[in-house]
Amino acid sequence: CTKKETSKISKNDGSMGASTADDMGTPEKAPPVMAPAMAVEKPVEKPVPKPVEKPRVVEKPKVSIWDQPVAKLPKEMQDIFDTLKGRPFSKKFRRVDNEHYYKGNETRYDLWYKYIKDLGGAYVGVGPDQNYSFIGVSKPKIVVLMDYDIQVLATHKMYMLLTKKAKTPGDVYKWLGRKYRKQVAKWADEAYDKFWARWVKSIHSGAGEFVRKHHKQRLYAAKKKGHHYWLSDQAIFDVWKQLVEADRIKTVLGDLREGVTMTEIGKVLKQMNITVGVQYFSNAEEFWFYPDAFRKSNLAMPYTDKTMLIRSIVLGRKWAIGFKFHYCIQKGLDFWEWMRFPGKISSNSIAKLHRIPLEGTKYLSRLPGLPADAKQDPKTYLDKKVKKVNRGLKRNKDLKKKKKK
């Protein structure tokens, strides 16, 4: 094989390119090879911790103070309650005599018990100690006792003093006796300021035996006939005593007809966020037609569909039991309907026209709300029905006055 052939062969297989052995000189330098870059270590990423879920805490609903057992009120509540003052009263001292209501006239107020049982809320009432029985049965959270007579308020102060000292109802009954006058006087001086201490001592020494005789009759009726009340029933007494010891009772001067004190009571109860459970009028309403001030003040009271009003009315012997009274209940919202109705009306005229007998009796009834005919045509209703009843009531009162003369 010649050199030329060798060249051809090289060209054909492409392994040598176009160069020949004659062209070969100094070999070309190979291009510089870069050193491999140094590896840069990446920072190790720390794992992001997952948020730790806190165990879910289910908050207990806040329990209203009015749903808790009776105890001293929290300061903010007590401060509101203490703003309730009632009508200002004279500091002039008056003698104790039998012209004042140191005891109630109703003898069968146990008839109301089943209709007011455990209604709670606020209790508002007038008159003396019959209120304590209604309080013991209805179990209110606060109590307001109102009367136009300061001597009735002083009687409440006396009973509250004895109740705090007593363990049983029998203690209160015993301490009303004259022989405990010095002991009660000492307690009064320790518990009250000079003004109220003097009143309590005067009521106890001047009317203590009088009301003790009344309680003797009540205790006999409870024993023989089951007409229990606060001094014959330990459970009723204990509810009353608990409220007294917790300072949840206010005694205030006021006249229902004027509406001033009632308006104040309604305002304070609303501020304390409590509604009326039971309101007791005794027989106070039957002496007058409903004045505007009375209407407005009662419409301002915090009633609910559970609020119950209790009252007694004189309708005649046929519809009475015990001492001359007919006993009525009425829902607060039904009462409101009458308070909004224009016209000369009274508890007597409503009872005469619309009472609904209860338990098959003639002496116990429920007073309804405004009837349909009164709503549709108030003037005709007043002219044809109410005026006739009012004339009859006036005639009966005139006859009573003549008999007294």
PAPA-779662 format. One record per residue (C-alpha): residue number from 1; residue in one letter; x, y, z. Coordinates in pm, 1 decimal, padded with zeros to 6 digits. Layout:
# PAPA-779662
{NUM, a, {X, Y, Z}} ...
END
This chain:
# PAPA-779662
{1, c, {00000.0, 00000.0, 00000.0}} {2, t, {00144.0, 00336.7, -00105.4}} {3, k, {00132.6, 00666.2, 00089.6}} {4, k, {-00127.1, 00805.5, -00152.4}} {5, e, {-00351.2, 00507.7, -00096.2}} {6, t, {-00308.6, 00542.8, 00271.2}} {7, s, {-00421.5, 00904.6, 00244.7}} {8, k, {-00723.8, 00810.2, 00046.3}} {9, i, {-00822.8, 00546.7, 00289.7}} {10, s, {-00793.9, 00799.1, 00571.3}} {11, k, {-01016.7, 01041.0, 00394.0}} {12, n, {-01273.5, 00778.6, 00326.1}} {13, d, {-01317.6, 00667.7, 00684.4}} {14, g, {-01305.8, 01027.3, 00818.2}} {15, s, {-01091.6, 00938.7, 01110.4}} {16, m, {-00799.9, 01172.2, 01028.6}} {17, g, {-00968.3, 01465.7, 00863.6}} {18, a, {-00789.9, 01643.5, 00571.9}} {19, s, {-00437.2, 01648.4, 00731.9}} {20, t, {-00164.2, 01422.2, 00605.4}} {21, a, {00154.5, 01306.1, 00755.4}} {22, d, {00343.9, 01572.7, 00559.5}} {23, d, {00146.0, 01856.1, 00718.3}} {24, m, {00204.2, 01743.1, 01074.3}} {25, g, {00407.4, 01983.4, 01281.8}} {26, t, {00380.6, 02073.8, 01642.6}} {27, p, {00053.2, 01939.1, 01784.6}} {28, e, {-00207.8, 02200.1, 01890.9}} {29, k, {-00266.1, 02255.2, 02261.1}} {30, a, {-00592.7, 02124.1, 02392.0}} {31, p, {-00834.7, 02386.5, 02518.7}} {32, p, {-00806.2, 02442.0, 02891.9}} {33, v, {-01038.9, 02235.9, 03098.8}} {34, m, {-01206.0, 02426.5, 03385.5}} {35, a, {-01174.9, 02275.1, 03721.1}} {36, p, {-01502.5, 02155.6, 03858.9}} {37, a, {-01671.5, 02418.2, 04076.3}} {38, m, {-01669.7, 02358.5, 04446.1}} {39, a, {-02002.4, 02228.2, 04565.7}} {40, v, {-02182.5, 02481.3, 04786.5}} {41, e, {-02376.5, 02315.0, 05060.5}} {42, k, {-02733.6, 02432.9, 05083.8}} {43, p, {-02852.2, 02515.4, 05435.4}} {44, v, {-03063.4, 02242.4, 05579.2}} {45, e, {-03417.1, 02369.4, 05607.3}} {46, k, {-03563.7, 02307.4, 05946.3}} {47, p, {-03910.1, 02155.4, 05934.1}} {48, v, {-04181.7, 02408.5, 06019.4}} {49, p, {-04354.8, 02286.3, 06332.1}} {50, k, {-04723.1, 02231.0, 06293.0}} {51, p, {-04937.3, 02452.9, 06515.4}} {52, v, {-05043.0, 02272.7, 06827.3}} {53, e, {-05418.7, 02279.5, 06852.6}} {54, k, {-05531.1, 02376.5, 07198.0}} {55, p, {-05807.2, 02163.3, 07337.5}} {56, r, {-06138.1, 02337.2, 07276.9}} {57, v, {-06280.8, 02480.6, 07594.5}} {58, v, {-06656.6, 02505.4, 07594.4}} {59, e, {-06747.5, 02810.7, 07796.3}} {60, k, {-07022.0, 02755.7, 08043.2}} {61, p, {-07307.7, 02996.5, 07991.2}} {62, k, {-07310.2, 03269.1, 08250.8}} {63, v, {-07572.8, 03196.0, 08511.5}} {64, s, {-07792.3, 03492.5, 08594.1}} {65, i, {-07781.6, 03601.6, 08954.3}} {66, w, {-08156.4, 03549.9, 08959.2}} {67, d, {-08106.0, 03180.1, 08880.0}} {68, q, {-07867.7, 03133.1, 09171.1}} {69, p, {-07956.9, 03053.6, 09532.9}} {70, v, {-08050.0, 03352.0, 09747.1}} {71, a, {-07747.2, 03516.9, 09908.6}} {72, k, {-07610.6, 03867.7, 09951.9}} {73, l, {-07639.2, 04064.7, 09629.2}} {74, p, {-07321.5, 04161.1, 09440.4}} {75, k, {-07217.9, 04517.5, 09521.9}} {76, e, {-07323.3, 04662.1, 09185.6}} {77, m, {-07668.7, 04506.7, 09223.2}} {78, q, {-07701.8, 04614.2, 09585.5}} {79, d, {-07608.3, 04969.5, 09489.0}} {80, i, {-07891.9, 04977.8, 09234.7}} {81, f, {-08137.4, 04825.8, 09484.5}} {82, d, {-08036.4, 05085.8, 09742.9}} {83, t, {-08140.4, 05368.7, 09509.9}} {84, l, {-08501.6, 05268.0, 09576.9}} {85, k, {-08612.7, 05518.6, 09840.5}} {86, g, {-08987.9, 05562.9, 09797.7}} {87, r, {-09176.5, 05875.7, 09887.4}} {88, p, {-09008.8, 06096.6, 10151.7}} {89, f, {-09175.1, 06064.4, 10490.3}} {90, s, {-09212.9, 06294.2, 10784.8}} {91, k, {-08975.1, 06244.6, 11075.1}} {92, k, {-09256.1, 06341.0, 11306.9}} {93, f, {-09337.0, 06063.0, 11551.1}} {94, r, {-09700.1, 05954.6, 11592.4}} {95, r, {-09861.6, 05744.4, 11855.9}} {96, v, {-09952.8, 05382.9, 11792.8}} {97, d, {-10326.7, 05311.1, 11784.4}} {98, n, {-10571.5, 05063.8, 11633.6}} {99, e, {-10644.8, 05283.0, 11331.1}} {100, h, {-10351.5, 05129.1, 11148.3}} {101, y, {-10320.1, 04799.2, 10962.5}} {102, y, {-10081.5, 04609.4, 11186.8}} {103, k, {-10246.7, 04290.0, 11060.2}} {104, g, {-10421.9, 04192.8, 10739.1}} {105, n, {-10798.3, 04151.9, 10698.8}} {106, e, {-10796.2, 03854.4, 10461.8}} {107, t, {-10842.8, 03520.3, 10633.2}} {108, r, {-10819.5, 03278.0, 10337.1}} {109, y, {-10522.3, 03397.7, 10141.2}} {110, d, {-10407.0, 03036.0, 10129.7}} {111, l, {-10650.2, 03010.8, 09833.9}} {112, w, {-10394.6, 03197.5, 09621.7}} {113, y, {-10101.1, 02967.8, 09693.6}} {114, k, {-10141.3, 02723.4, 09404.3}} {115, y, {-10154.9, 03010.3, 09152.2}} {116, i, {-09835.4, 03181.5, 09268.8}} {117, k, {-09621.0, 02881.4, 09363.5}} {118, d, {-09253.3, 02914.2, 09265.1}} {119, l, {-09308.5, 03210.8, 09030.9}} {120, g, {-08983.2, 03369.6, 09149.8}} {121, g, {-08879.2, 03706.5, 09008.6}} {122, a, {-08952.5, 04016.5, 09212.7}} {123, y, {-09235.3, 04035.6, 09464.5}} {124, v, {-09418.1, 04366.5, 09513.0}} {125, g, {-09689.7, 04402.6, 09776.2}} {126, v, {-09880.8, 04634.8, 10007.5}} {127, g, {-10004.2, 04588.5, 10362.9}} {128, p, {-09855.4, 04402.5, 10663.3}} {129, d, {-09739.7, 04045.5, 10728.5}} {130, q, {-09971.1, 03847.8, 10495.8}} {131, n, {-09707.9, 03932.1, 10234.0}} {132, y, {-09460.9, 03698.9, 10403.4}} {133, s, {-09681.3, 03397.9, 10328.0}} {134, f, {-09701.8, 03488.2, 09957.7}} {135, i, {-09325.4, 03539.8, 09955.8}} {136, g, {-09267.1, 03198.8, 10114.7}} {137, v, {-09482.1, 03028.8, 09851.1}} {138, s, {-09376.4, 03222.9, 09538.8}} {139, k, {-09003.2, 03221.1, 09632.2}} {140, p, {-08897.4, 03555.2, 09484.0}} {141, k, {-08538.7, 03675.4, 09450.4}} {142, i, {-08604.6, 04027.0, 09581.2}} {143, v, {-08895.6, 04188.6, 09765.6}} {144, v, {-09043.3, 04538.8, 09776.0}} {145, l, {-09304.2, 04608.5, 10045.3}} {146, m, {-09487.1, 04937.7, 10001.9}} {147, d, {-09748.5, 05116.8, 10208.2}} {148, y, {-09882.5, 05468.6, 10251.2}} {149, d, {-09863.7, 05433.8, 10632.5}} {150, i, {-09525.0, 05459.9, 10800.4}} {151, q, {-09654.7, 05253.9, 11092.1}} {152, v, {-09705.3, 04957.3, 10859.7}} {153, l, {-09344.4, 04998.2, 10745.3}} {154, a, {-09235.9, 05005.4, 11110.7}} {155, t, {-09432.5, 04683.5, 11166.4}} {156, h, {-09232.6, 04523.2, 10884.2}} {157, k, {-08911.6, 04642.7, 11050.6}} {158, m, {-09020.5, 04479.5, 11376.0}} {159, y, {-09102.5, 04148.3, 11207.5}} {160, m, {-08775.8, 04149.7, 11012.8}} {161, l, {-08580.8, 04206.3, 11334.2}} {162, l, {-08753.3, 03914.7, 11507.9}} {163, t, {-08716.0, 03694.2, 11199.1}} {164, k, {-08338.0, 03744.5, 11192.7}} {165, k, {-08312.5, 03637.0, 11556.9}} {166, a, {-08554.4, 03344.4, 11525.9}} {167, k, {-08486.4, 02983.3, 11431.9}} {168, t, {-08851.0, 02884.5, 11410.9}} {169, p, {-09181.3, 03065.7, 11352.7}} {170, g, {-09263.6, 02992.8, 11716.0}} {171, d, {-08983.5, 03223.1, 11827.5}} {172, v, {-09139.4, 03519.2, 11646.7}} {173, y, {-09480.3, 03445.2, 11794.7}} {174, k, {-09330.8, 03418.9, 12144.8}} {175, w, {-09129.6, 03741.8, 12120.4}} {176, l, {-09436.2, 03945.2, 12028.0}} {177, g, {-09543.8, 03908.7, 12390.0}} {178, r, {-09524.9, 04200.1, 12631.5}} {179, k, {-09276.4, 04028.5, 12862.6}} {180, y, {-09012.9, 04042.0, 12587.7}} {181, r, {-09042.2, 04417.6, 12549.8}} {182, k, {-08699.9, 04497.5, 12698.4}} {183, q, {-08525.0, 04230.9, 12494.8}} {184, v, {-08684.4, 04349.3, 12168.9}} {185, a, {-08600.6, 04711.3, 12256.9}} {186, k, {-08234.7, 04613.3, 12303.1}} {187, w, {-08230.9, 04435.4, 11965.6}} {188, a, {-08395.0, 04735.0, 11796.5}} {189, d, {-08132.1, 04976.0, 11931.6}} {190, e, {-07857.4, 04747.0, 11800.8}} {191, a, {-08011.5, 04694.8, 11456.1}} {192, y, {-08157.2, 05034.3, 11358.0}} {193, d, {-08085.5, 05404.7, 11374.0}} {194, k, {-08263.4, 05611.9, 11638.3}} {195, f, {-08559.6, 05691.6, 11414.0}} {196, w, {-08648.9, 05334.0, 11321.6}} {197, a, {-08546.6, 05190.8, 11658.4}} {198, r, {-08798.9, 05420.0, 11826.0}} {199, w, {-09070.9, 05314.3, 11582.8}} {200, v, {-08999.6, 04943.0, 11626.7}} {201, k, {-09002.9, 04971.0, 12006.1}} {202, s, {-09326.9, 05167.3, 11991.5}} {203, i, {-09496.4, 04916.7, 11760.0}} {204, h, {-09387.0, 04623.6, 11973.8}} {205, s, {-09496.6, 04773.7, 12304.3}} {206, g, {-09816.6, 04928.5, 12166.1}} {207, a, {-09935.2, 04665.6, 11916.2}} {208, g, {-09732.4, 04351.7, 11989.7}} {209, e, {-10000.1, 04181.3, 12198.5}} {210, f, {-10267.8, 04289.3, 11950.1}} {211, v, {-10097.1, 04117.4, 11657.2}} {212, r, {-10006.7, 03821.2, 11878.1}} {213, k, {-10377.0, 03756.0, 11936.8}} {214, h, {-10430.8, 03773.7, 11562.0}} {215, h, {-10159.8, 03512.5, 11510.6}} {216, k, {-10313.6, 03292.5, 11776.0}} {217, q, {-10632.4, 03279.5, 11566.7}} {218, r, {-10435.8, 03215.2, 11248.5}} {219, l, {-10239.5, 02933.1, 11410.8}} {220, y, {-10562.9, 02773.6, 11529.2}} {221, a, {-10705.9, 02788.8, 11174.4}} {222, a, {-10385.9, 02635.9, 11038.9}} {223, k, {-10399.2, 02350.4, 11287.5}} {224, k, {-10770.1, 02274.2, 11254.1}} {225, k, {-10835.7, 02361.2, 10888.7}} {226, g, {-10497.6, 02349.3, 10720.6}} {227, h, {-10493.2, 02720.8, 10632.6}} {228, h, {-10118.0, 02745.8, 10666.3}} {229, y, {-09921.7, 03068.0, 10661.8}} {230, w, {-09575.2, 03195.5, 10747.5}} {231, l, {-09595.8, 03134.3, 11125.1}} {232, s, {-09746.5, 02786.4, 11094.6}} {233, d, {-09523.4, 02645.7, 10820.7}} {234, q, {-09146.9, 02615.1, 10867.5}} {235, a, {-09079.1, 02593.3, 10491.3}} {236, i, {-09268.0, 02916.4, 10419.5}} {237, f, {-09094.2, 03083.5, 10713.1}} {238, d, {-08749.1, 02970.6, 10596.3}} {239, v, {-08790.7, 03132.8, 10252.7}} {240, w, {-08891.7, 03460.3, 10416.4}} {241, k, {-08605.2, 03439.9, 10668.3}} {242, q, {-08347.6, 03371.8, 10395.8}} {243, l, {-08449.1, 03686.1, 10207.2}} {244, v, {-08440.8, 03893.1, 10527.0}} {245, e, {-08090.9, 03772.1, 10614.7}} {246, a, {-07967.2, 03839.9, 10259.9}} {247, d, {-08093.6, 04201.6, 10278.6}} {248, r, {-08307.0, 04148.2, 09969.7}} {249, i, {-08610.4, 04329.1, 10110.2}} {250, k, {-08698.5, 04696.7, 10078.0}} {251, t, {-08976.1, 04872.9, 10267.5}} {252, v, {-09083.1, 05199.1, 10105.7}} {253, l, {-09348.8, 05462.9, 10160.7}} {254, g, {-09589.1, 05515.5, 09873.6}} {255, d, {-09950.4, 05556.2, 09764.3}} {256, l, {-10075.8, 05336.6, 09480.3}} {257, r, {-10296.0, 05614.9, 09344.4}} {258, e, {-10010.1, 05863.0, 09309.0}} {259, g, {-09791.7, 05625.5, 09111.4}} {260, v, {-09466.9, 05794.0, 09220.1}} {261, t, {-09324.4, 05507.9, 09424.2}} {262, m, {-09458.8, 05243.1, 09185.9}} {263, t, {-09287.6, 05416.3, 08893.7}} {264, e, {-08963.2, 05419.3, 09091.3}} {265, i, {-09000.9, 05049.7, 09174.4}} {266, g, {-09051.6, 04962.4, 08808.1}} {267, k, {-08745.0, 05163.1, 08706.8}} {268, v, {-08518.6, 04996.5, 08964.0}} {269, l, {-08641.7, 04645.9, 08877.4}} {270, k, {-08566.1, 04707.9, 08510.0}} {271, q, {-08216.6, 04831.7, 08596.6}} {272, m, {-08163.7, 04510.5, 08792.5}} {273, n, {-08292.5, 04308.3, 08496.1}} {274, i, {-08559.1, 04126.9, 08695.1}} {275, t, {-08929.3, 04089.3, 08619.6}} {276, v, {-09228.2, 04080.0, 08852.1}} {277, g, {-09340.3, 03734.3, 08959.9}} {278, v, {-09620.3, 03832.5, 09198.5}} {279, q, {-09784.3, 04165.2, 09278.2}} {280, y, {-10028.4, 04192.9, 09568.9}} {281, f, {-10281.5, 04474.6, 09592.2}} {282, s, {-10487.5, 04348.2, 09889.2}} {283, n, {-10824.8, 04527.9, 09861.7}} {284, a, {-10672.7, 04874.8, 09811.0}} {285, e, {-10809.4, 04920.2, 09456.0}} {286, e, {-11175.2, 04888.6, 09546.2}} {287, f, {-11183.0, 05231.0, 09712.0}} {288, w, {-11128.3, 05427.5, 09389.2}} {289, f, {-11155.8, 05424.9, 09011.1}} {290, y, {-10824.2, 05375.0, 08838.5}} {291, p, {-10648.3, 05715.0, 08813.8}} {292, d, {-10406.4, 05794.9, 08531.5}} {293, a, {-10103.1, 05793.5, 08761.9}} {294, f, {-10188.0, 05441.9, 08880.5}} {295, r, {-10233.7, 05321.6, 08523.6}} {296, k, {-09906.5, 05467.5, 08397.4}} {297, s, {-09702.7, 05337.5, 08689.4}} {298, n, {-09833.5, 04982.3, 08648.4}} {299, l, {-09782.3, 04989.1, 08272.5}} {300, a, {-09418.5, 05073.1, 08348.9}} {301, m, {-09372.4, 04761.2, 08562.8}} {302, p, {-09166.3, 04475.1, 08412.8}} {303, y, {-09444.4, 04218.0, 08370.8}} {304, t, {-09421.2, 03894.6, 08169.7}} {305, d, {-09674.4, 03633.5, 08065.8}} {306, k, {-09603.5, 03461.8, 08400.2}} {307, t, {-09668.4, 03764.7, 08622.7}} {308, m, {-09962.6, 03706.3, 08855.8}} {309, l, {-10161.0, 03972.9, 09040.1}} {310, i, {-10355.5, 03882.7, 09353.3}} {311, r, {-10620.2, 04096.8, 09518.1}} {312, s, {-10928.0, 04078.1, 09739.5}} {313, i, {-11259.8, 04249.5, 09666.3}} {314, v, {-11581.1, 04302.8, 09859.7}} {315, l, {-11867.4, 04179.6, 09639.2}} {316, g, {-12117.7, 04084.2, 09908.4}} {317, r, {-12164.9, 03787.7, 10139.6}} {318, k, {-12283.8, 03562.5, 09858.1}} {319, w, {-11943.0, 03576.0, 09689.4}} {320, a, {-11725.9, 03587.2, 10002.5}} {321, i, {-11552.9, 03338.9, 10227.4}} {322, g, {-11427.6, 03410.8, 10577.3}} {323, f, {-11419.2, 03780.5, 10655.8}} {324, k, {-11622.3, 03943.8, 10372.8}} {325, f, {-11368.1, 03903.2, 10092.4}} {326, h, {-11381.3, 03759.0, 09742.5}} {327, y, {-11038.4, 03640.9, 09622.3}} {328, c, {-10911.3, 03716.7, 09270.5}} {329, i, {-10614.9, 03634.2, 09053.8}} {330, q, {-10525.3, 03807.3, 08727.7}} {331, k, {-10241.6, 03773.7, 08479.9}} {332, g, {-10025.4, 04083.7, 08459.0}} {333, l, {-10067.9, 04118.6, 08082.6}} {334, d, {-10448.3, 04094.0, 08115.6}} {335, f, {-10433.4, 04370.1, 08376.0}} {336, w, {-10238.6, 04585.1, 08131.3}} {337, e, {-10526.0, 04567.1, 07883.4}} {338, w, {-10753.0, 04731.6, 08140.0}} {339, m, {-10490.5, 04991.0, 08225.8}} {340, r, {-10484.7, 05100.0, 07859.7}} {341, f, {-10863.0, 05115.8, 07837.0}} {342, p, {-11004.4, 05468.7, 07871.4}} {343, g, {-11297.3, 05507.3, 08105.3}} {344, k, {-11412.1, 05506.6, 08463.9}} {345, i, {-11337.4, 05153.3, 08581.5}} {346, s, {-11230.6, 04981.3, 08903.1}} {347, s, {-11140.5, 04634.1, 09021.3}} {348, n, {-11497.5, 04598.9, 09150.3}} {349, s, {-11662.2, 04681.7, 08818.8}} {350, i, {-11432.2, 04441.9, 08633.1}} {351, a, {-11504.9, 04166.2, 08885.5}} {352, k, {-11880.5, 04229.9, 08879.4}} {353, l, {-11894.2, 04207.0, 08500.8}} {354, h, {-11630.1, 03955.4, 08400.4}} {355, r, {-11496.4, 03735.1, 08680.8}} {356, i, {-11448.7, 03369.6, 08590.1}} {357, p, {-11517.8, 03136.5, 08887.2}} {358, l, {-11238.0, 02899.3, 08982.9}} {359, e, {-11254.1, 02551.0, 09134.1}} {360, g, {-11635.1, 02556.8, 09125.0}} {361, t, {-11655.7, 02825.5, 09394.2}} {362, k, {-11827.9, 03162.0, 09429.8}} {363, y, {-11550.7, 03315.8, 09637.0}} {364, l, {-11248.1, 03258.9, 09410.9}} {365, s, {-11218.1, 03385.7, 09054.7}} {366, r, {-10991.4, 03497.1, 08774.0}} {367, l, {-11024.3, 03838.5, 08614.6}} {368, p, {-10968.4, 03823.2, 08236.6}} {369, g, {-10830.8, 04080.9, 07997.4}} {370, l, {-11041.4, 04332.1, 07805.8}} {371, p, {-11353.8, 04171.3, 07649.5}} {372, a, {-11416.1, 04186.1, 07273.5}} {373, d, {-11710.8, 04428.0, 07294.3}} {374, a, {-11500.2, 04675.0, 07495.4}} {375, k, {-11225.3, 04661.3, 07233.3}} {376, q, {-11466.6, 04710.8, 06942.9}} {377, d, {-11679.3, 04989.1, 07088.7}} {378, p, {-11539.5, 05133.7, 07414.2}} {379, k, {-11802.6, 05407.3, 07445.5}} {380, t, {-12102.7, 05173.6, 07417.9}} {381, y, {-11939.8, 04928.4, 07656.1}} {382, l, {-11886.9, 05202.3, 07913.9}} {383, d, {-12233.3, 05353.1, 07873.2}} {384, k, {-12434.2, 05030.4, 07877.9}} {385, k, {-12237.8, 04810.5, 08115.1}} {386, v, {-11979.7, 04985.8, 08328.8}} {387, k, {-12187.1, 05290.3, 08427.5}} {388, k, {-12468.7, 05067.1, 08548.9}} {389, v, {-12231.3, 04867.2, 08766.9}} {390, n, {-12064.2, 05183.1, 08896.4}} {391, r, {-12400.4, 05327.2, 09000.8}} {392, g, {-12471.6, 05010.0, 09194.3}} {393, l, {-12133.8, 05024.7, 09366.8}} {394, k, {-12184.7, 05390.0, 09460.6}} {395, r, {-12529.7, 05313.7, 09599.5}} {396, n, {-12386.8, 05036.3, 09818.7}} {397, k, {-12118.4, 05270.2, 09953.9}} {398, d, {-12376.0, 05538.7, 10032.1}} {399, l, {-12586.5, 05285.1, 10222.9}} {400, k, {-12285.5, 05181.7, 10427.9}} {401, k, {-12213.4, 05544.8, 10519.2}} {402, k, {-12573.6, 05593.5, 10636.4}} {403, k, {-12555.9, 05283.6, 10854.1}} {404, k, {-12237.3, 05410.7, 11019.5}} {405, k, {-12404.8, 05742.9, 11099.5}} 
END
